[in-house]
């Protein structure tokens, strides 16, 4: 009888372990690729989202991904670009991992006029998804860098495309989208620079991603407060996870971003982004930072994107592991 009970308990434990493993396999993995391991630093923008089916999407590579050979990237199926400002498109990268300090990263390797984003798209043979008037420009850039124009897909507000098990929808962002002349051919760039102008590529954007486990994630890009965050992101798409810019000056600050989370989107959890500060030290949020203010003002759990530390989210938007 004791042997029989022992076998029953052992079988139950095995079944529970199997269920736990299955549940974990259904989580979406989010890995920040910042400038310094284990920290959240001023120009950290890049995130890799991995669907349970293995589809991997890079969001806003910026300066902190060290080109297509960055070992942290792995397979990349698609790259999302919210807008063309240098800290999202990428005009320079680090010469090596953790170069410089978190407060002052060393971005001494210039990658213009191609951009870090285009180099990654070509090197990884990935799709590049953009909005506004960016499609033709990046198709030409990608082809000139050795890729195919067909790798670039234009996705404006309201449009949806599919990459593996992930559907990607364009949503509005209230910001600007001027391309620095350093990304242009010499004559064109110098003419714009001499007149204090940028090349404008239409409106910026954000994205809503729906993963195969049911998770809906809103990636804000750089934005101010906009009514679509309630009308479209919450009411239409019902986002459970939000990646939101909190840096102030050029976008929403911590108080405004907290309002977006608390009143407009109302997700289950949020990931802070675009803080424009050395937000952490030894992986802990520094006192007096915008990141700390945002966490304190927000009613849902806020997760800090520590570079290289993978977080896992369930279908509802709650963190299941690594937060």
C-alpha positions as a Markdown table, in Angstrom:
| # | Residue | x | y | z |
|---|---|---|---|---|
| 1 | Unk | 0.0 | 0.0 | 0.0 |
| 2 | Unk | 2.8 | 2.4 | 0.9 |
| 3 | Unk | 4.5 | 1.6 | -2.4 |
| 4 | Unk | 1.3 | 2.3 | -4.2 |
| 5 | Unk | 1.0 | 5.7 | -2.5 |
| 6 | Unk | 4.6 | 6.5 | -3.2 |
| 7 | Unk | 4.1 | 5.8 | -6.9 |
| 8 | Unk | 1.0 | 8.0 | -7.0 |
| 9 | Unk | 2.9 | 10.9 | -5.3 |
| 10 | Unk | 5.8 | 10.5 | -7.7 |
| 11 | Unk | 3.5 | 10.4 | -10.7 |
| 12 | Unk | 1.7 | 13.6 | -9.5 |
| 13 | Unk | 5.0 | 15.4 | -8.9 |
| 14 | Unk | 6.1 | 14.4 | -12.4 |
| 15 | Unk | 2.9 | 15.6 | -13.9 |
| 16 | Unk | 3.1 | 18.9 | -12.0 |
| 17 | Unk | 6.7 | 19.4 | -13.3 |
| 18 | Unk | 5.6 | 18.7 | -16.8 |
| 19 | Unk | 2.7 | 21.2 | -16.6 |
| 20 | Unk | 5.1 | 23.8 | -15.2 |
| 21 | Unk | 7.5 | 23.2 | -18.1 |
| 22 | Unk | 4.7 | 23.5 | -20.6 |
| 23 | Unk | 3.4 | 26.7 | -19.1 |
| 24 | Unk | 6.9 | 28.2 | -19.2 |
| 25 | Unk | 7.2 | 27.2 | -22.8 |
| 26 | Unk | 4.1 | 29.3 | -23.6 |
| 27 | Unk | 5.6 | 32.5 | -22.2 |
| 28 | Unk | 6.9 | 35.4 | -24.3 |
| 29 | Unk | 10.6 | 36.2 | -23.6 |
| 30 | Unk | 11.7 | 39.8 | -23.5 |
| 31 | Unk | 15.4 | 40.5 | -23.4 |
| 32 | Unk | 16.8 | 44.0 | -23.2 |
| 33 | Unk | 20.0 | 44.7 | -25.2 |
| 34 | Unk | 21.5 | 47.7 | -23.5 |
| 35 | Unk | 25.0 | 49.2 | -23.3 |
| 36 | Unk | 26.0 | 47.6 | -20.0 |
| 37 | Unk | 25.3 | 44.1 | -18.7 |
| 38 | Unk | 22.7 | 44.1 | -15.9 |
| 39 | Unk | 22.0 | 47.8 | -16.0 |
| 40 | Unk | 19.5 | 50.2 | -17.4 |
| 41 | Unk | 21.5 | 53.0 | -19.0 |
| 42 | Unk | 20.7 | 56.4 | -20.8 |
| 43 | Unk | 20.4 | 55.2 | -24.4 |
| 44 | Unk | 19.0 | 51.7 | -23.8 |
| 45 | Unk | 16.2 | 51.2 | -26.2 |
| 46 | Unk | 16.6 | 47.8 | -27.8 |
| 47 | Unk | 14.4 | 44.8 | -26.8 |
| 48 | Unk | 14.2 | 41.3 | -28.3 |
| 49 | Unk | 10.8 | 39.6 | -28.1 |
| 50 | Unk | 10.7 | 35.8 | -28.6 |
| 51 | Unk | 7.4 | 34.1 | -29.3 |
| 52 | Unk | 6.8 | 30.6 | -27.9 |
| 53 | Unk | 7.1 | 29.4 | -31.5 |
| 54 | Unk | 10.7 | 30.8 | -31.7 |
| 55 | Unk | 9.9 | 33.9 | -33.8 |
| 56 | Unk | 12.3 | 36.7 | -32.6 |
| 57 | Unk | 11.7 | 40.4 | -33.1 |
| 58 | Unk | 14.1 | 43.2 | -32.4 |
| 59 | Unk | 12.6 | 46.5 | -31.4 |
| 60 | Unk | 14.5 | 49.8 | -31.9 |
| 61 | Unk | 18.1 | 48.6 | -32.1 |
| 62 | Unk | 19.5 | 52.1 | -31.6 |
| 63 | Unk | 23.1 | 52.4 | -30.5 |
| 64 | Unk | 23.4 | 49.6 | -27.9 |
| 65 | Unk | 23.2 | 46.6 | -30.2 |
| 66 | Unk | 26.7 | 46.1 | -31.4 |
| 67 | Unk | 25.8 | 45.5 | -35.1 |
| 68 | Unk | 24.7 | 42.2 | -36.7 |
| 69 | Unk | 27.5 | 40.3 | -35.1 |
| 70 | Unk | 26.4 | 41.1 | -31.6 |
| 71 | Unk | 26.3 | 37.6 | -30.0 |
| 72 | Unk | 23.2 | 38.6 | -27.9 |
| 73 | Unk | 21.1 | 38.9 | -31.0 |
| 74 | Unk | 20.9 | 35.3 | -32.1 |
| 75 | Unk | 18.3 | 34.7 | -34.9 |
| 76 | Unk | 16.3 | 37.7 | -35.8 |
| 77 | Unk | 13.2 | 37.4 | -38.0 |
| 78 | Unk | 12.1 | 41.0 | -38.0 |
| 79 | Unk | 13.3 | 44.4 | -36.9 |
| 80 | Unk | 10.8 | 47.1 | -35.8 |
| 81 | Unk | 11.7 | 50.8 | -36.1 |
| 82 | Unk | 9.5 | 53.4 | -34.5 |
| 83 | Unk | 11.2 | 56.4 | -36.0 |
| 84 | Unk | 14.6 | 57.6 | -37.4 |
| 85 | Unk | 16.1 | 59.6 | -34.5 |
| 86 | Unk | 19.7 | 58.5 | -34.0 |
| 87 | Unk | 19.0 | 56.8 | -30.6 |
| 88 | Unk | 16.5 | 54.4 | -32.3 |
| 89 | Unk | 18.0 | 54.1 | -35.8 |
| 90 | Unk | 21.6 | 54.0 | -34.7 |
| 91 | Unk | 24.4 | 56.2 | -35.9 |
| 92 | Unk | 27.1 | 54.6 | -33.8 |
| 93 | Unk | 27.8 | 51.5 | -31.7 |
| 94 | Unk | 30.2 | 50.4 | -29.0 |
| 95 | Unk | 33.6 | 49.0 | -29.9 |
| 96 | Unk | 33.2 | 46.2 | -27.4 |
| 97 | Unk | 30.8 | 45.0 | -24.7 |
| 98 | Unk | 30.3 | 47.4 | -21.8 |
| 99 | Unk | 32.6 | 50.0 | -23.4 |
| 100 | Unk | 32.6 | 53.2 | -21.4 |
| 101 | Unk | 30.4 | 53.5 | -18.3 |
| 102 | Unk | 26.6 | 53.2 | -17.8 |
| 103 | Unk | 26.4 | 57.0 | -17.4 |
| 104 | Unk | 28.7 | 57.6 | -20.4 |
| 105 | Unk | 28.8 | 54.7 | -22.8 |
| 106 | Unk | 31.5 | 54.7 | -25.5 |
| 107 | Unk | 29.7 | 54.8 | -28.9 |
| 108 | Unk | 32.8 | 55.6 | -30.9 |
| 109 | Unk | 32.3 | 53.3 | -33.9 |
| 110 | Unk | 30.3 | 55.2 | -36.5 |
| 111 | Unk | 28.0 | 53.3 | -38.7 |
| 112 | Unk | 26.6 | 56.1 | -40.9 |
| 113 | Unk | 25.3 | 56.5 | -43.6 |
| 114 | Unk | 23.9 | 53.0 | -43.4 |
| 115 | Unk | 22.7 | 52.9 | -39.8 |
| 116 | Unk | 22.9 | 50.2 | -37.2 |
| 117 | Unk | 19.3 | 49.2 | -38.1 |
| 118 | Unk | 20.1 | 48.6 | -41.8 |
| 119 | Unk | 23.3 | 46.7 | -41.0 |
| 120 | Unk | 21.4 | 44.4 | -38.7 |
| 121 | Unk | 18.6 | 43.8 | -41.2 |
| 122 | Unk | 21.1 | 43.0 | -43.9 |
| 123 | Unk | 23.3 | 40.9 | -41.7 |
| 124 | Unk | 20.5 | 38.8 | -40.2 |
| 125 | Unk | 18.5 | 38.7 | -43.5 |
| 126 | Unk | 15.5 | 39.9 | -41.5 |
| 127 | Unk | 12.4 | 41.9 | -42.4 |
| 128 | Unk | 12.4 | 45.6 | -41.5 |
| 129 | Unk | 9.0 | 47.0 | -40.6 |
| 130 | Unk | 8.6 | 50.8 | -40.6 |
| 131 | Unk | 5.7 | 53.3 | -40.8 |
| 132 | Unk | 5.2 | 56.8 | -42.1 |
| 133 | Unk | 7.0 | 57.6 | -45.3 |
| 134 | Unk | 10.0 | 55.4 | -44.4 |
| 135 | Unk | 9.4 | 52.4 | -46.6 |
| 136 | Unk | 11.0 | 53.5 | -49.9 |
| 137 | Unk | 14.0 | 55.2 | -48.1 |
| 138 | Unk | 14.9 | 52.1 | -46.2 |
| 139 | Unk | 14.3 | 49.8 | -49.2 |
| 140 | Unk | 16.9 | 51.8 | -51.1 |
| 141 | Unk | 19.2 | 51.8 | -48.0 |
| 142 | Unk | 18.9 | 48.1 | -47.5 |
| 143 | Unk | 19.6 | 47.3 | -51.2 |
| 144 | Unk | 22.6 | 49.6 | -51.2 |
| 145 | Unk | 24.0 | 47.8 | -48.1 |
| 146 | Unk | 23.8 | 44.4 | -49.8 |
| 147 | Unk | 20.3 | 43.3 | -48.9 |
| 148 | Unk | 17.0 | 43.1 | -50.8 |
| 149 | Unk | 14.5 | 46.0 | -51.1 |
| 150 | Unk | 11.8 | 43.4 | -50.5 |
| 151 | Unk | 13.0 | 42.9 | -46.9 |
| 152 | Unk | 11.4 | 46.3 | -46.0 |
| 153 | Unk | 7.7 | 46.4 | -45.3 |
| 154 | Unk | 5.7 | 49.6 | -44.8 |
| 155 | Unk | 3.2 | 49.3 | -42.0 |
| 156 | Unk | 1.2 | 52.5 | -41.3 |
| 157 | Unk | -1.5 | 53.2 | -38.6 |
| 158 | Unk | -4.1 | 50.4 | -38.5 |
| 159 | Unk | -2.3 | 48.0 | -40.8 |
| 160 | Unk | -1.3 | 44.5 | -39.6 |
| 161 | Unk | 1.3 | 42.0 | -40.8 |
| 162 | Unk | 2.3 | 38.6 | -39.6 |
| 163 | Unk | 5.8 | 37.3 | -38.8 |
| 164 | Unk | 5.8 | 33.7 | -37.7 |
| 165 | Unk | 3.3 | 33.4 | -34.8 |
| 166 | Unk | 3.3 | 37.2 | -34.1 |
| 167 | Unk | 0.9 | 39.7 | -35.6 |
| 168 | Unk | 2.2 | 43.3 | -35.7 |
| 169 | Unk | 0.0 | 46.3 | -36.0 |
| 170 | Unk | 1.0 | 50.0 | -36.5 |
| 171 | Unk | -0.4 | 52.5 | -34.0 |
| 172 | Unk | 0.2 | 56.3 | -33.7 |
| 173 | Unk | 2.9 | 58.0 | -31.7 |
| 174 | Unk | 2.9 | 61.8 | -31.1 |
| 175 | Unk | 6.5 | 62.8 | -31.7 |
| 176 | Unk | 8.7 | 63.8 | -34.7 |
| 177 | Unk | 10.6 | 61.9 | -37.3 |
| 178 | Unk | 13.4 | 63.9 | -38.8 |
| 179 | Unk | 16.4 | 62.1 | -40.3 |
| 180 | Unk | 19.8 | 63.6 | -39.4 |
| 181 | Unk | 21.8 | 64.6 | -42.5 |
| 182 | Unk | 24.6 | 62.1 | -41.5 |
| 183 | Unk | 22.4 | 59.3 | -42.9 |
| 184 | Unk | 22.1 | 60.9 | -46.3 |
| 185 | Unk | 24.4 | 61.1 | -49.4 |
| 186 | Unk | 27.1 | 63.7 | -48.9 |
| 187 | Unk | 25.7 | 66.5 | -51.1 |
| 188 | Unk | 22.2 | 66.1 | -49.8 |
| 189 | Unk | 23.3 | 65.9 | -46.2 |
| 190 | Unk | 25.5 | 68.9 | -46.4 |
| 191 | Unk | 22.8 | 71.0 | -48.0 |
| 192 | Unk | 20.3 | 70.1 | -45.2 |
| 193 | Unk | 23.0 | 70.6 | -42.5 |
| 194 | Unk | 23.8 | 74.1 | -43.9 |
| 195 | Unk | 20.2 | 75.1 | -43.5 |
| 196 | Unk | 19.6 | 73.5 | -40.1 |
| 197 | Unk | 17.1 | 71.0 | -41.5 |
| 198 | Unk | 16.4 | 67.3 | -41.3 |
| 199 | Unk | 14.9 | 65.0 | -43.9 |
| 200 | Unk | 11.3 | 64.4 | -42.7 |
| 201 | Unk | 10.0 | 60.8 | -43.2 |
| 202 | Unk | 6.4 | 61.2 | -42.2 |
| 203 | Unk | 4.8 | 60.5 | -38.8 |
| 204 | Unk | 6.5 | 58.2 | -36.2 |
| 205 | Unk | 4.7 | 55.3 | -34.8 |
| 206 | Unk | 4.4 | 52.5 | -32.2 |
| 207 | Unk | 3.3 | 48.9 | -32.5 |
| 208 | Unk | 0.9 | 46.4 | -31.0 |
| 209 | Unk | 2.2 | 42.9 | -31.0 |
| 210 | Unk | -0.1 | 39.8 | -30.5 |
| 211 | Unk | 1.9 | 36.7 | -29.7 |
| 212 | Unk | 0.8 | 33.1 | -30.1 |
| 213 | Unk | 0.2 | 32.6 | -26.3 |
| 214 | Unk | -2.4 | 35.4 | -26.4 |
| 215 | Unk | -0.1 | 38.2 | -25.0 |
| 216 | Unk | -0.8 | 41.6 | -26.5 |
| 217 | Unk | 2.1 | 44.1 | -26.1 |
| 218 | Unk | 2.0 | 47.8 | -26.8 |
| 219 | Unk | 5.4 | 49.3 | -27.8 |
| 220 | Unk | 4.9 | 53.1 | -27.6 |
| 221 | Unk | 7.9 | 54.3 | -29.6 |
| 222 | Unk | 8.6 | 57.9 | -28.5 |
| 223 | Unk | 5.3 | 59.6 | -27.8 |
| 224 | Unk | 3.4 | 62.1 | -25.8 |
| 225 | Unk | 0.0 | 61.3 | -24.3 |
| 226 | Unk | -2.5 | 60.5 | -27.1 |
| 227 | Unk | -6.1 | 59.5 | -27.1 |
| 228 | Unk | -5.4 | 56.4 | -29.2 |
| 229 | Unk | -3.7 | 54.9 | -26.2 |
| 230 | Unk | -7.2 | 54.4 | -24.7 |
| 231 | Unk | -9.3 | 54.2 | -27.8 |
| 232 | Unk | -7.1 | 51.9 | -29.9 |
| 233 | Unk | -4.5 | 50.3 | -27.6 |
| 234 | Unk | -6.8 | 49.5 | -24.7 |
| 235 | Unk | -10.3 | 49.3 | -26.1 |
| 236 | Unk | -9.5 | 47.8 | -29.5 |
| 237 | Unk | -6.4 | 45.7 | -28.8 |
| 238 | Unk | -6.6 | 45.2 | -25.0 |
| 239 | Unk | -2.9 | 45.3 | -24.4 |
| 240 | Unk | -1.7 | 43.4 | -21.4 |
| 241 | Unk | 1.9 | 44.6 | -21.4 |
| 242 | Unk | 3.2 | 48.1 | -22.3 |
| 243 | Unk | 6.7 | 49.3 | -23.1 |
| 244 | Unk | 6.5 | 53.0 | -22.4 |
| 245 | Unk | 9.0 | 55.9 | -22.7 |
| 246 | Unk | 9.5 | 57.8 | -19.5 |
| 247 | Unk | 12.4 | 60.2 | -20.2 |
| 248 | Unk | 10.7 | 63.6 | -20.3 |
| 249 | Unk | 11.9 | 66.6 | -22.3 |
| 250 | Unk | 11.4 | 64.9 | -25.7 |
| 251 | Unk | 8.6 | 62.5 | -24.7 |
| 252 | Unk | 6.4 | 61.7 | -21.8 |
| 253 | Unk | 8.1 | 62.0 | -18.4 |
| 254 | Unk | 7.4 | 59.7 | -15.5 |
| 255 | Unk | 4.2 | 61.4 | -14.4 |
| 256 | Unk | 2.7 | 61.5 | -17.8 |
| 257 | Unk | 3.8 | 57.9 | -18.6 |
| 258 | Unk | 2.2 | 56.8 | -15.3 |
| 259 | Unk | -1.0 | 58.5 | -16.4 |
| 260 | Unk | -0.9 | 56.6 | -19.7 |
| 261 | Unk | -0.5 | 53.3 | -17.8 |
| 262 | Unk | -3.0 | 54.0 | -15.0 |
| 263 | Unk | -5.8 | 55.7 | -16.9 |
| 264 | Unk | -5.5 | 55.0 | -20.6 |
| 265 | Unk | -3.9 | 51.7 | -21.5 |
| 266 | Unk | -4.4 | 49.9 | -18.1 |
| 267 | Unk | -2.2 | 46.9 | -18.8 |
| 268 | Unk | -1.3 | 44.2 | -16.3 |
| 269 | Unk | 2.3 | 45.3 | -16.3 |
| 270 | Unk | 4.7 | 47.8 | -17.8 |
| 271 | Unk | 8.4 | 47.9 | -18.9 |
| 272 | Unk | 10.1 | 51.3 | -18.5 |
| 273 | Unk | 12.0 | 52.5 | -21.5 |
| 274 | Unk | 13.9 | 55.6 | -22.8 |
| 275 | Unk | 14.7 | 56.9 | -19.4 |
| 276 | Unk | 17.7 | 59.0 | -20.6 |
| 277 | Unk | 19.5 | 58.5 | -17.4 |
| 278 | Unk | 21.8 | 55.9 | -15.6 |
| 279 | Unk | 18.7 | 54.5 | -13.9 |
| 280 | Unk | 20.4 | 51.6 | -12.0 |
| 281 | Unk | 23.6 | 50.8 | -10.2 |
| 282 | Unk | 24.5 | 47.1 | -9.6 |
| 283 | Unk | 21.1 | 46.3 | -11.1 |
| 284 | Unk | 19.1 | 48.3 | -8.5 |
| 285 | Unk | 17.1 | 51.4 | -9.3 |
| 286 | Unk | 18.9 | 54.6 | -8.2 |
| 287 | Unk | 17.1 | 56.9 | -5.8 |
| 288 | Unk | 15.9 | 60.2 | -7.2 |
| 289 | Unk | 15.7 | 58.9 | -10.8 |
| 290 | Unk | 12.9 | 59.3 | -13.3 |
| 291 | Unk | 12.7 | 55.5 | -13.3 |
| 292 | Unk | 12.0 | 55.5 | -9.5 |
| 293 | Unk | 9.4 | 58.2 | -9.9 |
| 294 | Unk | 7.6 | 56.3 | -12.6 |
| 295 | Unk | 7.6 | 53.1 | -10.6 |
| 296 | Unk | 6.1 | 54.9 | -7.6 |
| 297 | Unk | 3.4 | 56.7 | -9.6 |
| 298 | Unk | 2.3 | 53.6 | -11.5 |
| 299 | Unk | -0.5 | 51.3 | -10.2 |
| 300 | Unk | 0.7 | 48.1 | -12.0 |
| 301 | Unk | 4.0 | 46.3 | -11.7 |
| 302 | Unk | 6.8 | 48.1 | -13.5 |
| 303 | Unk | 9.7 | 46.0 | -14.7 |
| 304 | Unk | 13.1 | 47.6 | -15.3 |
| 305 | Unk | 14.9 | 46.4 | -18.5 |
| 306 | Unk | 18.3 | 45.3 | -17.2 |
| 307 | Unk | 20.5 | 44.5 | -20.2 |
| 308 | Unk | 20.8 | 40.8 | -20.9 |
| 309 | Unk | 18.3 | 39.8 | -18.2 |
| 310 | Unk | 15.4 | 37.9 | -19.9 |
| 311 | Unk | 11.9 | 38.4 | -18.6 |
| 312 | Unk | 9.0 | 36.1 | -19.4 |
| 313 | Unk | 5.4 | 37.1 | -19.7 |
| 314 | Unk | 2.2 | 35.0 | -19.8 |
| 315 | Unk | -0.7 | 35.5 | -22.1 |
| 316 | Unk | -2.3 | 38.1 | -19.9 |
| 317 | Unk | 0.7 | 40.3 | -19.5 |
| 318 | Unk | 1.9 | 39.3 | -16.1 |
| 319 | Unk | 5.6 | 38.6 | -15.5 |
| 320 | Unk | 6.0 | 34.8 | -15.0 |
| 321 | Unk | 9.8 | 34.7 | -14.6 |
| 322 | Unk | 12.9 | 36.9 | -14.5 |
| 323 | Unk | 11.4 | 40.2 | -13.2 |
